[in-house]
Amino acid sequence: MDLSNRTVLVVGGTSGIGRELARRFAAAGSTVAVGGRSPQALAELAEEGFGTFHIDVTDGSSVTSARDAALARYPELDTVVTMSGVMLLEDLRDPAHFEAAETTIDTNLVGTIRVIDAFTSHLVRRGAGTFITVTSGIAFLPFPPMPSYAASKAAVHAYSEALRAQLDGTGVGVVELVPPAVATAGQEKMAPHALPLDDFATEVMHLLSQDPTPHEILVKGVHMHRWAERDGTYDDLVAQRSQALTMLSGREG
């Protein structure tokens, strides 16, 4: 992927990984716009020179409006990054967890599908472009305190694979970004060994620039998760990660 002359929309790029990747694309020479819900964050990004659009991926009409506004301003848009996501704790022994599960799946999975659907026709008409979906190492190695997060990201992985197959021959590629724990958005509190954001972004941009671009962007820190079943470490690692269930109220180690 030539990072020097893309026109990129990062949906969910107002903070954390998304915001840093937006800056990295811009630094590489691409034209970059960011979509998100936070007016303050969007205003800050506009001051940095980014195009900004309000978008709520849980609202179909919001996605459609943002799509129309983005394409009106950037008719040559060729790269759409779907970053929006939430990570919520859930105690599956408490029926009240369902609200968190519903929010997680609507944002992480259905929200991703809404964004992809909104821009597929545009990219296919262009005959060239890229969707970058975002999953997680947790898609391949569950983190038991966040069951719906793991399920939603595993689903986005499967959806990305199917999308790639269906778009084959159209000129539109599908790249799946698979982050490990990255020291942003509070993950460093749950994962003391989380990868520094700067190191993560540098490695991601290096991998994206390879020719051909890999179907999965796997920084070194996520290989343990991605290949746990292949390597025979899956059961032991899930057992280790289950110790984190003490994060849930009323659970003891």
Backbone as JSON, one array per atom type, in Angstrom:
{
  "sequence": "MDLSNRTVLVVGGTSGIGRELARRFAAAGSTVAVGGRSPQALAELAEEGFGTFHIDVTDGSSVTSARDAALARYPELDTVVTMSGVMLLEDLRDPAHFEAAETTIDTNLVGTIRVIDAFTSHLVRRGAGTFITVTSGIAFLPFPPMPSYAASKAAVHAYSEALRAQLDGTGVGVVELVPPAVATAGQEKMAPHALPLDDFATEVMHLLSQDPTPHEILVKGVHMHRWAERDGTYDDLVAQRSQALTMLSGREG",
  "N": [[0.85, -1.19, 0.0], [0.68, 2.09, -1.01], [1.41, 4.63, 1.01], [1.63, 7.29, 0.67], [-0.06, 8.77, -0.91], [-2.79, 8.41, -0.4], [-6.36, 8.76, 0.13], [-7.92, 9.01, 3.01], [-10.36, 7.86, 5.31], [-10.85, 7.72, 8.68], [-12.86, 6.09, 10.69], [-14.02, 6.47, 13.89], [-11.75, 7.57, 14.85], [-11.06, 9.42, 16.81], [-9.63, 9.14, 19.11], [-6.99, 7.4, 20.9], [-5.73, 4.47, 19.28], [-6.84, 4.91, 16.73], [-6.69, 7.7, 16.37], [-3.92, 8.11, 16.43], [-3.11, 6.59, 14.2], [-4.38, 8.02, 12.19], [-2.86, 10.37, 12.26], [-0.41, 9.29, 11.51], [-0.89, 8.38, 8.87], [-1.35, 10.88, 7.69], [1.15, 12.09, 8.1], [2.65, 10.54, 6.41], [1.92, 11.47, 3.98], [-0.66, 11.23, 3.02], [-4.05, 12.31, 2.41], [-6.25, 12.95, 5.01], [-9.18, 12.22, 6.8], [-11.3, 12.28, 9.68], [-13.74, 10.52, 11.49], [-16.15, 10.62, 14.14], [-17.68, 10.69, 17.44], [-17.23, 12.6, 19.42], [-17.53, 15.96, 19.99], [-15.58, 17.73, 20.97], [-13.13, 16.39, 20.55], [-13.22, 16.16, 17.77], [-13.12, 18.85, 17.08], [-10.55, 19.5, 17.97], [-9.02, 17.9, 16.25], [-9.71, 19.02, 13.83], [-8.4, 21.46, 14.08], [-5.84, 20.56, 13.8], [-5.76, 20.14, 11.15], [-7.17, 18.11, 9.94], [-9.89, 16.77, 8.03], [-13.15, 16.58, 9.38], [-15.88, 14.66, 10.64], [-19.03, 14.17, 12.07], [-20.08, 11.12, 13.36], [-22.03, 8.4, 14.32], [-21.75, 5.14, 14.8], [-23.67, 3.39, 15.63], [-26.02, 4.24, 14.67], [-27.86, 4.16, 11.88], [-28.74, 6.23, 10.15], [-27.03, 8.3, 10.83], [-24.6, 7.27, 9.96], [-25.07, 7.15, 7.2], [-25.44, 9.9, 6.62], [-22.92, 10.9, 7.32], [-21.35, 9.51, 5.48], [-22.28, 10.63, 3.05], [-21.52, 13.31, 3.38], [-18.73, 13.03, 3.64], [-17.98, 11.97, 1.13], [-18.79, 14.01, -0.52], [-16.96, 15.98, 0.11], [-14.56, 14.65, -0.22], [-14.24, 13.24, -2.9], [-12.45, 11.46, -4.03], [-11.96, 9.54, -2.19], [-10.38, 6.66, -0.99], [-9.71, 4.86, 0.96], [-11.0, 3.32, 3.76], [-11.16, 3.17, 7.16], [-12.26, 1.24, 9.79], [-12.62, 1.91, 12.9], [-14.18, 2.12, 15.21], [-15.13, 1.15, 18.48], [-15.99, -0.56, 21.56], [-15.02, -1.61, 24.84], [-16.19, -3.59, 27.27], [-16.71, -4.73, 30.57], [-18.23, -7.82, 31.62], [-20.31, -9.74, 33.66], [-21.32, -12.85, 33.32], [-22.98, -14.29, 34.93], [-24.81, -12.61, 35.88], [-27.83, -11.4, 34.85], [-28.05, -8.74, 34.1], [-25.94, -8.13, 32.53], [-26.6, -8.14, 29.89], [-27.21, -5.73, 28.64], [-24.72, -4.51, 28.3], [-23.6, -6.38, 26.57], [-25.23, -6.1, 24.32], [-24.72, -3.43, 23.59], [-22.0, -3.63, 22.99], [-21.91, -5.44, 20.82], [-23.52, -4.12, 18.95], [-22.02, -1.83, 18.48], [-19.33, -2.71, 17.86], [-19.51, -4.87, 16.0], [-21.97, -4.69, 14.38], [-21.85, -1.97, 13.88], [-19.44, -1.8, 12.45], [-20.22, -3.2, 10.15], [-22.23, -1.5, 9.2], [-20.71, 0.77, 8.44], [-19.01, -0.3, 6.47], [-20.93, -1.17, 4.58], [-21.92, 1.33, 3.84], [-19.9, 2.47, 2.3], [-19.15, 0.66, 0.35], [-20.27, 0.57, -2.3], [-19.25, 2.93, -3.42], [-16.42, 2.47, -3.4], [-16.26, 0.19, -4.99], [-17.25, 1.17, -7.42], [-15.16, 2.91, -8.02], [-13.22, 1.09, -8.6], [-10.96, 0.55, -7.24], [-9.39, 0.51, -4.07], [-9.42, 0.36, -0.44], [-10.6, -1.37, 2.38], [-9.98, -1.14, 5.81], [-10.35, -3.12, 8.41], [-10.78, -3.51, 11.96], [-9.8, -5.68, 14.37], [-8.8, -7.68, 17.02], [-6.3, -9.05, 19.21], [-7.72, -10.44, 21.06], [-9.79, -11.51, 19.66], [-8.88, -13.94, 18.87], [-7.84, -15.15, 21.07], [-9.57, -15.4, 23.74], [-10.51, -12.98, 26.27], [-11.65, -13.56, 29.26], [-13.14, -11.78, 31.09], [-14.4, -10.04, 29.34], [-16.52, -11.04, 27.48], [-18.36, -10.52, 25.31], [-17.0, -8.6, 23.88], [-14.83, -10.11, 22.93], [-16.28, -11.94, 21.36], [-17.48, -10.22, 19.48], [-15.27, -9.18, 18.13], [-14.13, -11.49, 17.08], [-16.15, -12.09, 15.31], [-15.98, -9.89, 13.56], [-13.54, -10.5, 12.4], [-14.22, -12.87, 10.96], [-16.14, -11.77, 9.28], [-14.61, -9.97, 7.83], [-13.0, -11.72, 6.38], [-14.92, -12.93, 4.74], [-15.85, -10.68, 3.37], [-13.57, -9.94, 1.95], [-13.36, -12.11, 0.2], [-15.74, -11.79, -1.25], [-15.35, -9.35, -2.52], [-13.29, -9.84, -4.19], [-11.59, -9.34, -7.2], [-12.73, -6.92, -7.74], [-11.03, -4.85, -7.34], [-10.99, -3.75, -4.88], [-9.56, -3.99, -1.8], [-9.27, -5.82, 1.33], [-8.09, -5.32, 4.46], [-7.13, -6.55, 7.56], [-6.62, -5.26, 10.67], [-4.97, -6.25, 13.53], [-4.77, -5.56, 16.63], [-2.7, -5.99, 19.59], [-2.84, -5.7, 23.2], [-2.62, -2.3, 23.66], [-0.97, 0.56, 24.89], [-3.1, 2.61, 25.59], [-6.21, 4.36, 26.0], [-6.78, 3.34, 28.51], [-6.05, 0.67, 28.53], [-3.55, 0.04, 29.41], [-3.81, -0.15, 32.14], [-5.12, -2.54, 32.6], [-3.42, -4.27, 31.32], [-0.36, -4.4, 32.06], [1.89, -4.79, 30.5], [1.35, -3.73, 28.08], [1.72, -2.74, 24.66], [3.61, 0.1, 23.79], [2.0, 2.96, 22.38], [3.26, 4.46, 20.33], [5.23, 2.69, 19.37], [3.61, 0.62, 18.45], [2.11, 1.91, 16.37], [4.15, 2.62, 14.6], [5.1, 0.11, 13.75], [2.77, -0.9, 12.57], [2.39, 0.86, 10.36], [4.65, 0.27, 8.9], [4.13, -2.4, 8.19], [1.8, -2.08, 6.68], [2.83, -0.81, 4.47], [4.14, -2.72, 3.05], [4.69, -4.75, 0.11], [3.23, -7.37, -1.4], [0.53, -5.88, 0.54], [-0.07, -7.37, 3.65], [-2.87, -9.55, 4.33], [-3.62, -9.65, 6.98], [-2.69, -7.5, 9.52], [-0.27, -7.95, 11.64], [1.3, -7.12, 14.41], [4.35, -7.76, 16.2], [3.73, -8.22, 18.89], [1.25, -9.46, 18.94], [1.28, -11.97, 17.92], [1.37, -14.15, 19.66], [-1.3, -14.35, 20.51], [-2.71, -14.66, 18.07], [-1.79, -17.07, 17.01], [-2.19, -19.03, 18.92], [-3.81, -21.4, 19.07], [-2.75, -22.91, 16.93], [-0.15, -23.22, 17.87], [-0.44, -24.73, 20.11], [-0.78, -23.59, 22.6], [-3.09, -22.54, 23.5], [-5.09, -23.42, 25.48], [-3.71, -23.22, 27.93], [-3.11, -20.5, 27.95], [-5.67, -19.31, 27.94], [-6.53, -20.18, 30.43], [-4.71, -18.8, 32.07], [-5.49, -16.16, 31.49], [-8.0, -16.2, 32.51], [-7.7, -15.7, 35.15], [-8.05, -13.06, 35.45], [-10.71, -12.67, 35.94], [-11.21, -11.82, 38.45], [-11.51, -9.15, 38.26], [-14.14, -8.63, 38.06], [-16.98, -7.6, 39.9], [-17.42, -8.92, 43.12], [-16.14, -11.27, 42.62], [-13.65, -13.54, 43.6], [-10.15, -14.21, 43.88]],
  "CA": [[0.0, 0.0, 0.0], [1.4, 3.36, -1.07], [0.83, 5.46, 2.06], [1.97, 8.69, 0.44], [-1.05, 9.55, -1.65], [-4.13, 7.89, -0.18], [-7.37, 9.62, 0.75], [-8.3, 8.07, 4.07], [-11.32, 8.21, 6.36], [-10.71, 6.87, 9.87], [-14.09, 6.16, 11.48], [-13.62, 6.11, 15.24], [-10.36, 7.99, 14.98], [-10.93, 10.61, 17.65], [-8.77, 8.89, 20.27], [-6.26, 6.14, 20.93], [-5.08, 3.92, 18.09], [-7.36, 5.55, 15.53], [-6.14, 9.06, 16.25], [-2.5, 8.01, 16.1], [-2.97, 6.13, 12.82], [-4.74, 9.15, 11.33], [-1.69, 11.24, 12.21], [0.65, 8.62, 10.76], [-1.24, 8.46, 7.46], [-1.12, 12.26, 7.26], [2.59, 12.32, 8.06], [3.19, 9.82, 5.26], [1.57, 12.2, 2.78], [-2.04, 11.02, 2.63], [-5.12, 13.21, 2.85], [-6.91, 12.16, 6.05], [-10.34, 12.73, 7.52], [-11.62, 11.48, 10.86], [-15.13, 10.54, 11.94], [-16.34, 10.19, 15.51], [-18.84, 11.25, 18.14], [-16.86, 13.63, 20.39], [-17.35, 17.28, 19.37], [-14.31, 18.33, 21.39], [-12.04, 15.73, 19.85], [-13.31, 16.53, 16.36], [-12.64, 20.24, 16.96], [-9.09, 19.45, 18.11], [-8.46, 17.32, 15.03], [-9.87, 20.02, 12.76], [-7.32, 22.43, 14.26], [-4.62, 19.93, 13.29], [-5.83, 20.12, 9.69], [-7.93, 16.97, 9.45], [-11.31, 16.87, 7.81], [-13.83, 15.91, 10.48], [-17.29, 14.36, 10.42], [-19.72, 13.5, 13.17], [-20.67, 9.84, 12.98], [-22.36, 7.43, 15.37], [-21.89, 3.91, 14.03], [-24.85, 2.64, 16.07], [-27.17, 4.92, 14.08], [-27.73, 4.04, 10.44], [-28.9, 7.52, 9.47], [-25.8, 9.06, 11.08], [-23.57, 6.71, 9.07], [-25.39, 7.58, 5.84], [-25.17, 11.33, 6.52], [-21.46, 11.08, 7.33], [-20.87, 9.02, 4.18], [-22.58, 11.62, 2.01], [-20.68, 14.49, 3.61], [-17.33, 12.7, 3.36], [-17.77, 11.8, -0.3], [-18.93, 15.33, -1.14], [-15.72, 16.72, 0.33], [-13.42, 13.85, -0.68], [-14.75, 12.29, -3.89], [-11.42, 10.47, -4.36], [-11.75, 8.67, -1.01], [-10.03, 5.31, -1.42], [-9.38, 4.0, 2.1], [-11.91, 3.49, 4.89], [-10.7, 2.43, 8.34], [-13.38, 1.12, 10.73], [-11.96, 1.8, 14.21], [-15.08, 2.29, 16.35], [-15.26, -0.03, 19.33], [-16.06, -0.42, 23.0], [-14.58, -2.76, 25.64], [-16.97, -3.55, 28.5], [-16.71, -5.92, 31.43], [-19.53, -8.45, 31.77], [-20.43, -10.92, 34.5], [-22.36, -13.62, 32.66], [-23.88, -14.85, 35.95], [-25.76, -11.55, 36.2], [-28.57, -11.08, 33.62], [-27.9, -7.33, 33.75], [-24.84, -7.97, 31.58], [-27.07, -8.14, 28.5], [-27.14, -4.37, 28.08], [-23.34, -4.32, 27.84], [-23.4, -7.25, 25.42], [-25.93, -5.51, 23.18], [-23.97, -2.24, 23.2], [-20.74, -4.06, 22.41], [-22.12, -6.05, 19.5], [-24.05, -3.1, 18.04], [-20.93, -0.92, 18.12], [-18.14, -3.34, 17.3], [-19.81, -5.7, 14.84], [-22.98, -4.1, 13.49], [-21.32, -0.67, 13.47], [-18.47, -2.06, 11.38], [-20.96, -3.57, 8.94], [-22.88, -0.28, 8.7], [-19.72, 1.61, 7.77], [-18.6, -0.99, 5.24], [-22.05, -1.09, 3.62], [-22.08, 2.7, 3.37], [-18.86, 2.88, 1.35], [-18.8, -0.4, -0.62], [-20.61, 0.94, -3.68], [-18.3, 3.96, -3.86], [-15.11, 1.89, -3.69], [-16.39, -0.72, -6.14], [-17.35, 2.01, -8.62], [-13.82, 3.42, -8.32], [-12.41, -0.01, -9.09], [-9.73, 0.48, -6.44], [-9.56, 1.05, -2.72], [-9.13, -0.56, 0.66], [-11.2, -1.33, 3.71], [-9.17, -1.65, 6.9], [-11.16, -3.45, 9.58], [-9.97, -3.61, 13.17], [-10.23, -6.72, 15.3], [-8.05, -7.65, 18.27], [-5.77, -10.34, 19.61], [-8.77, -11.1, 21.85], [-10.63, -12.26, 18.73], [-8.29, -15.26, 18.69], [-7.53, -15.67, 22.4], [-10.54, -14.62, 24.52], [-10.25, -12.41, 27.59], [-12.94, -13.94, 29.84], [-14.0, -10.72, 31.65], [-15.03, -9.27, 28.27], [-16.94, -12.07, 26.52], [-18.98, -10.01, 24.09], [-15.93, -7.95, 23.12], [-14.13, -11.18, 22.21], [-17.18, -12.48, 20.34], [-17.67, -9.23, 18.42], [-14.05, -9.06, 17.33], [-14.03, -12.73, 16.3], [-17.11, -11.95, 14.23], [-15.43, -8.96, 12.56], [-12.53, -11.27, 11.66], [-14.9, -13.73, 9.99], [-16.79, -10.89, 8.3], [-13.54, -9.44, 6.97], [-12.61, -12.79, 5.46], [-15.98, -13.07, 3.74], [-15.86, -9.46, 2.56], [-12.43, -10.03, 1.03], [-13.71, -13.07, -0.84], [-16.81, -11.27, -2.12], [-14.85, -8.21, -3.29], [-12.2, -10.28, -5.04], [-11.79, -8.99, -8.6], [-13.29, -5.57, -7.89], [-9.99, -3.85, -7.09], [-11.11, -3.29, -3.49], [-8.94, -4.93, -0.87], [-9.69, -5.83, 2.73], [-6.96, -5.55, 5.36], [-7.57, -6.66, 8.95], [-5.63, -4.84, 11.66], [-5.19, -7.07, 14.72], [-3.92, -5.03, 17.7], [-2.62, -6.56, 20.92], [-3.07, -4.62, 24.17], [-1.8, -1.13, 23.37], [-1.03, 1.47, 26.04], [-3.98, 3.74, 25.31], [-7.62, 4.17, 26.39], [-6.88, 2.61, 29.77], [-5.63, -0.73, 28.45], [-2.32, -0.15, 30.17], [-4.17, -0.49, 33.51], [-5.45, -3.96, 32.62], [-2.31, -5.02, 30.75], [0.84, -3.6, 32.35], [2.91, -4.98, 29.47], [0.78, -3.26, 26.82], [2.67, -2.17, 23.72], [3.51, 1.57, 23.67], [1.26, 3.37, 21.2], [4.18, 4.89, 19.28], [5.84, 1.49, 18.79], [2.55, -0.07, 17.71], [1.79, 2.63, 15.14], [5.3, 2.52, 13.69], [5.11, -1.23, 13.16], [1.6, -1.02, 11.69], [2.62, 1.58, 9.11], [5.66, -0.5, 8.17], [3.48, -3.58, 7.62], [0.87, -1.63, 5.65], [3.58, -0.36, 3.29], [4.74, -3.85, 2.36], [4.1, -5.1, -1.17], [1.84, -6.94, -1.19], [0.11, -5.64, 1.91], [-0.65, -8.59, 4.22], [-4.3, -9.54, 4.64], [-3.72, -9.38, 8.41], [-1.58, -6.71, 10.06], [0.05, -8.58, 12.93], [2.54, -6.68, 15.04], [4.98, -8.89, 16.9], [3.11, -8.46, 20.18], [-0.05, -10.15, 18.85], [1.45, -13.32, 17.37], [1.02, -15.11, 20.71], [-2.75, -14.51, 20.49], [-3.19, -15.11, 16.76], [-1.39, -18.44, 16.68], [-2.22, -19.86, 20.13], [-4.33, -22.74, 18.77], [-1.76, -23.6, 16.1], [1.06, -23.51, 18.64], [-0.75, -25.6, 21.24], [-0.71, -22.84, 23.87], [-4.4, -21.9, 23.7], [-5.75, -23.76, 26.75], [-2.95, -22.65, 29.05], [-3.22, -19.04, 27.94], [-7.01, -18.95, 28.38], [-6.55, -20.38, 31.88], [-4.0, -17.67, 32.67], [-6.27, -14.95, 31.33], [-9.19, -16.33, 33.34], [-7.41, -15.15, 36.47], [-8.53, -11.67, 35.44], [-12.12, -12.61, 36.34], [-11.28, -11.1, 39.72], [-11.87, -7.78, 37.95], [-15.59, -8.52, 38.16], [-17.44, -7.36, 41.25], [-17.86, -10.1, 43.85], [-15.33, -12.45, 42.27], [-12.42, -13.61, 44.38], [-9.1, -14.99, 43.23]],
  "C": [[0.88, 1.24, 0.0], [0.73, 4.32, -0.08], [0.98, 6.95, 1.78], [0.9, 9.47, -0.31], [-2.45, 8.94, -1.56], [-5.06, 9.02, 0.27], [-8.12, 8.74, 1.72], [-9.36, 8.67, 4.98], [-11.16, 7.22, 7.49], [-11.96, 7.06, 10.72], [-13.78, 5.63, 12.88], [-12.2, 6.52, 15.53], [-10.14, 9.17, 15.88], [-10.04, 10.38, 18.87], [-7.96, 7.63, 20.03], [-5.6, 5.75, 19.63], [-5.54, 4.65, 16.85], [-6.77, 6.92, 15.3], [-4.68, 9.03, 15.85], [-2.3, 7.55, 14.66], [-3.37, 7.23, 11.84], [-3.55, 10.08, 11.17], [-0.57, 10.6, 11.39], [0.35, 8.63, 9.26], [-0.97, 9.87, 6.92], [0.37, 12.55, 7.13], [3.24, 11.64, 6.86], [2.84, 10.5, 3.94], [0.15, 12.02, 2.3], [-2.93, 12.16, 3.09], [-6.0, 12.41, 3.81], [-8.07, 12.92, 6.66], [-10.66, 11.76, 8.65], [-13.11, 11.63, 11.17], [-15.23, 10.04, 13.36], [-17.49, 10.93, 16.15], [-18.49, 12.45, 19.01], [-16.67, 14.98, 19.71], [-16.01, 17.9, 19.73], [-13.14, 17.72, 20.64], [-12.04, 16.09, 18.37], [-12.8, 17.96, 16.14], [-11.12, 20.28, 17.07], [-8.43, 18.93, 16.84], [-8.6, 18.28, 13.85], [-8.78, 21.08, 12.85], [-5.98, 21.88, 13.77], [-4.62, 19.83, 11.77], [-6.57, 18.95, 9.1], [-9.34, 17.4, 9.06], [-12.02, 16.1, 8.9], [-15.32, 15.77, 10.17], [-17.87, 13.7, 11.66], [-20.34, 12.21, 12.65], [-20.87, 8.98, 14.22], [-22.66, 6.12, 14.67], [-23.05, 3.05, 14.48], [-26.14, 3.21, 15.48], [-27.02, 4.93, 12.56], [-27.84, 5.36, 9.7], [-27.68, 8.39, 9.67], [-24.69, 8.58, 10.15], [-23.81, 7.19, 7.63], [-25.07, 9.06, 5.64], [-23.67, 11.6, 6.47], [-20.86, 10.62, 6.01], [-21.07, 10.07, 3.09], [-21.71, 12.86, 2.16], [-19.22, 14.21, 3.26], [-17.07, 12.59, 1.86], [-17.94, 13.12, -1.05], [-17.63, 16.11, -1.03], [-14.51, 15.99, -0.24], [-13.9, 12.81, -1.69], [-13.74, 11.21, -4.29], [-11.11, 9.54, -3.18], [-11.48, 7.23, -1.47], [-9.72, 4.35, -0.27], [-10.31, 4.33, 3.26], [-11.45, 2.57, 6.01], [-11.84, 2.42, 9.35], [-12.83, 0.84, 12.13], [-12.92, 1.74, 15.39], [-15.2, 1.0, 17.17], [-15.37, 0.33, 20.8], [-15.61, -1.72, 23.65], [-15.28, -2.66, 26.99], [-16.86, -4.86, 29.26], [-18.12, -6.48, 31.52], [-19.41, -9.65, 32.71], [-21.61, -11.73, 33.97], [-23.29, -14.32, 33.65], [-24.96, -13.85, 36.35], [-26.5, -11.17, 34.91], [-28.44, -9.63, 33.18], [-26.77, -7.11, 32.75], [-25.33, -7.76, 30.16], [-26.99, -6.76, 27.86], [-25.74, -4.09, 27.54], [-23.06, -5.16, 26.6], [-24.02, -6.63, 24.17], [-25.18, -4.28, 22.67], [-22.68, -2.62, 22.47], [-20.93, -4.58, 20.99], [-22.64, -5.02, 18.5], [-22.95, -2.15, 17.58], [-19.84, -1.63, 17.32], [-18.41, -4.12, 16.02], [-20.78, -5.01, 13.89], [-22.51, -2.72, 13.01], [-20.3, -0.8, 12.35], [-19.19, -2.37, 10.08], [-21.66, -2.34, 8.35], [-21.91, 0.59, 7.9], [-19.29, 0.98, 6.45], [-19.7, -0.89, 4.18], [-22.16, 0.31, 3.01], [-21.1, 3.05, 2.26], [-18.54, 1.83, 0.28], [-19.09, 0.02, -2.05], [-19.63, 1.97, -4.24], [-16.97, 3.34, -4.26], [-15.18, 0.96, -4.89], [-16.51, 0.07, -7.44], [-15.98, 2.55, -9.03], [-12.95, 2.33, -8.95], [-11.1, -0.16, -8.35], [-10.01, 1.08, -5.07], [-9.31, -0.03, -1.69], [-10.05, -0.3, 1.84], [-10.17, -1.85, 4.7], [-10.1, -1.86, 8.09], [-10.23, -3.64, 10.77], [-10.58, -4.66, 14.09], [-9.41, -6.59, 16.57], [-7.41, -9.02, 18.46], [-6.8, -11.14, 20.39], [-9.77, -11.82, 20.95], [-10.17, -13.72, 18.62], [-7.94, -15.94, 20.02], [-8.39, -14.89, 23.39], [-9.99, -14.13, 25.86], [-11.55, -12.57, 28.37], [-13.74, -12.83, 30.5], [-14.75, -9.9, 30.6], [-15.54, -10.21, 27.16], [-17.53, -11.53, 25.23], [-17.97, -9.23, 23.24], [-15.19, -9.0, 22.29], [-14.99, -11.71, 21.07], [-17.34, -11.51, 19.18], [-16.44, -9.13, 17.53], [-13.78, -10.34, 16.52], [-14.97, -12.67, 15.11], [-16.61, -10.99, 13.16], [-14.32, -9.64, 11.75], [-13.19, -12.11, 10.58], [-15.56, -12.91, 8.89], [-15.77, -10.34, 7.32], [-13.1, -10.47, 5.94], [-13.65, -12.96, 4.35], [-16.03, -11.87, 2.81], [-14.74, -9.5, 1.53], [-12.74, -10.98, -0.13], [-14.74, -12.5, -1.8], [-16.33, -10.11, -2.99], [-13.69, -8.58, -4.22], [-12.52, -9.96, -6.51], [-12.35, -7.6, -8.83], [-12.23, -4.48, -7.8], [-10.01, -3.31, -5.68], [-10.55, -4.36, -2.57], [-9.49, -4.79, 0.53], [-8.49, -6.23, 3.57], [-7.49, -5.55, 6.78], [-6.41, -6.28, 9.87], [-5.97, -5.54, 12.97], [-4.3, -6.55, 15.86], [-3.84, -5.98, 18.9], [-3.08, -5.49, 21.91], [-2.08, -3.5, 23.86], [-2.03, -0.12, 24.5], [-1.79, 2.74, 25.68], [-5.38, 3.37, 25.77], [-7.77, 3.29, 27.62], [-6.42, 1.18, 29.71], [-4.37, -0.99, 29.26], [-2.61, -0.51, 31.63], [-4.49, -1.97, 33.64], [-4.29, -4.82, 32.14], [-1.03, -4.2, 30.93], [1.92, -3.71, 31.28], [2.38, -4.56, 28.1], [1.84, -2.57, 25.98], [2.52, -0.65, 23.69], [2.87, 1.95, 22.34], [2.19, 3.74, 20.05], [4.81, 3.68, 18.59], [4.83, 0.73, 17.94], [2.31, 0.6, 16.36], [2.93, 2.55, 14.13], [5.33, 1.18, 12.99], [3.94, -1.43, 12.2], [1.87, -0.35, 10.35], [3.66, 0.86, 8.26], [4.99, -1.7, 7.49], [2.51, -3.19, 6.5], [1.6, -1.27, 4.35], [4.23, -1.51, 2.54], [4.0, -4.13, 1.05], [4.31, -6.59, -1.41], [1.55, -6.69, 0.28], [-0.49, -6.93, 2.47], [-2.16, -8.44, 4.43], [-4.55, -9.23, 6.11], [-2.48, -8.63, 8.84], [-1.34, -7.18, 11.48], [1.37, -8.03, 13.44], [3.07, -7.82, 15.88], [4.25, -9.24, 18.19], [1.8, -9.22, 20.13], [0.09, -11.56, 18.31], [1.08, -14.39, 18.39], [-0.48, -15.4, 20.7], [-3.2, -15.17, 19.18], [-2.93, -16.59, 16.54], [-1.44, -19.39, 17.87], [-2.74, -21.28, 19.85], [-3.32, -23.54, 17.95], [-0.56, -24.07, 16.92], [0.81, -24.38, 19.87], [-0.71, -24.92, 22.6], [-2.06, -22.29, 24.3], [-4.98, -22.18, 25.08], [-5.02, -23.14, 27.93], [-3.11, -21.14, 29.11], [-4.62, -18.59, 28.35], [-7.12, -19.12, 29.89], [-5.85, -19.23, 32.59], [-4.86, -16.41, 32.64], [-7.56, -15.0, 32.16], [-8.96, -15.82, 34.76], [-7.89, -13.71, 36.58], [-10.01, -11.55, 35.78], [-12.29, -11.95, 37.7], [-11.6, -9.62, 39.51], [-13.37, -7.55, 38.13], [-16.0, -8.41, 39.63], [-17.91, -8.67, 41.9], [-17.08, -11.36, 43.54], [-14.04, -12.39, 43.09], [-11.41, -14.49, 43.66], [-8.98, -16.38, 43.81]]
}
